[in-house]
Amino acid sequence: MQLAAHPAHPALLAIRAWHADLTEIRRQIHRNPELGFEEHLTGQLVARQLERFGVDEVHRGIGKTGLVAVIRGRGTDSGRSIGLRADMDALPMQEDNDFAHRSCLPGMMHGCGHDGHTTMLLAAARYLAQTRQFNGIAHLIFQPGEEGFAGAQAMIDDGMFDRFACDQVFAMHNWPALAPGKVAVRPGPMMAAADRVCIRIEGRGGHGAHPHLSVDPVVVAAHIITAAQSIVSRNVSPMQSAVVSLCSLQAGNPGAFSVIPQSATLTGTVRTFSESVQDIVQKRLAALCGNIAAGFGATATLTYERVYPATINAEAPALFGQRVAAEVFGADNLVTDLEASMGAEDFSFMLRVRPGAYFRIGQGGASAGRMLHNTRYDFNDEILPLGGALFARLAERAMPLQAA
């Protein structure tokens, strides 16, 4: 799909001149995927490129395998600072693509585009280090372990914001459902909270031919699965959103067709946008599990883990982000009403301690079934200059050389 037309912004023009180099960097990262907190080669590549681009400082080992690059503007007396974040980790999935830059490692793949996010932030680093058209300090955050490892929280716990002041933080994620060359940002919810649910059911095993002598945990599990779907429809306001998905049932042995098992385990996820709805779902799920199991003479224990909070854009940074995005992408390519996603994002941890905003940058591919986490997904290299220019312009506009 062809990119939409964009203004000839100086940052975009400069970064477009490096497109071939950026594409090779991105594909090198794609060829060598690494899982959360194992991004050693990726970190070395990032550090090497940052040093080549002439940033002022590179700090490694923050939050295990994270990095922070420091770039000072032509002046720093404004006292202003900004954080720009990209995630670096891959997914534990097999890649089915057959192009030359496909993953070299079985069972690991950049199936979410973090290779592209990292490269876009490197593009911004190169531009900002060369031009330094800002008054303040830019902190470029290369984060490990976004895919389920809470790498953002690990960097925070390691004192990142104490060491590297950030008045605001910004991040972006490619979005296949949005056309290439479009960008979306708005105040309020962008991504949902992600909770992990595990329900352990204990019954009494027995012979399938004599079920009256047992307490069948599979039957209990089936009733819990059905009843759980009433939680949202009958407890959550229709004006709010929530999802309860029980995605796995493990019980018995497929080879033992006449054996009623002793226990069963359900696992799944809950997605919400507000803590009040989160509290309702957790409370009702616990009550349903316990009472349904008791009705059958069994027991059910719910383990409810709040993994990632919701990603909520603060109003002022989001509106600021819209103005900057309109400069780089053009007002016609700015989307301000894209609906929130029930997917989750651990940039939410950073947004809980610093004001900021999360963008979705269009890359296309959804019509071909190449959504995120698909075995044939690949990042669209055509949008690398756009993402890099947006990161760079956020720094310039947030820390202008002359006060507006």
Steps between C-alpha positions, in 0.01 A plus 500: 500500500631842404583751771280805533655832403679684780629854556864564417597541862879546548527212747313269264711605201824444691401157627370389160854546370607220737218265404721228350727497803203489738341217305817291530516564875137399542544182299815408690302521824221297340742227398628468857198510734545481876240445771437720802806570717716309251555793261879486522584507129223751435637720779849480352368599158304791647797624705731474198264703283445761770874549536532525122232769495683706763258502793647642822462195724387138477399325820449123493369242744197701615219262583734209417551550125358848442690804371459874531670743261551862603500784245541859614362785296684814396403630840381326816422803717126449444517210743264307274527131421314237304492122481452318168451125532526200267470130586764251382382144575363232269240226546533124563337403169611336178531727196343372176633771270747410224670833431876543549478680834275241670596383847815289525387350831235225519208584725579871525368782286448875493127450451393832653729752331727585790790480255338791317430697816864468604617614157269801498642614833852450365402722204389768744827464691701558183301808407495654849872439552580673171264797525447560874226752423359498851567637847501218750592133525352213298507155658454219248376189679561160339287269711530124544229248579179665385340169400379381839812576704408852619832639381375856544441438870844336527663816363296717737591277796864535397476875554475609138288809565716594798811490285347639181243770560205497261232769515299294251534158336384390155485166318349363182393165360441400141138417419419277199133600508599860426613597149871573446571866555220552750553560872257486792513655845236633738450566870368218715519119466713359220560144623333288767626360827603134470425263789592133520245257644559146628217293651596175672207261548525203738244222480514127558628272228331179400383268224314650209249217518416589863484881508273500807800388707713795391490880493576585140725811472443514122129561552583768757741662254235502228251678725762757604591567136135564413421706810810717461353643179219657703739712706539775243144495367337504844747683724684758288326814376421485126683834474826337607707220349636171627596160362515167686659220298571158646736366239629167631351197676737230621361184658552126481691298246378465138615137508294421808156542347313346795679674785338800671793714615562628850557861392467749216665834426361794307721785383407819324509878493291799606526834316368830635565874476423608857596368843139517618390261223807287569392472866146399402617226265749357749245496782222342293730239344623392843143470630379306196788253513462426869122472499470294183762254621333474841170421331659189350688403815833617362730793578637768268788736575544815292844653450455846350815685390492859379779487242489830306294810585298679234687735267338839557622808314506818707299777335765771459776273359251330267377832360861615468573173319216568258648839407844353444366205302304736276826682419683182400218294347267776385166584659316276251698199622435556872236276659359630827212258553660154461328265742697359789631146476443218749863406448746606769826693507751537782577862409203540735741465793690809383176693452408431863805695622552755222251686278518399138331346199503187289462516120392244246680541169333346196690237309228303319491125448175417678316432174752227422453343843839624619392632837729520801621164638432331165763252377520689168508848647781740405561864582440744212839667439334783305381659823842507673570866409154607618538343842852635537390850403208489743727400788749774409240772456341417837836582661544821301149627569501402869833679556513791254815706464292812554198507728176506308 
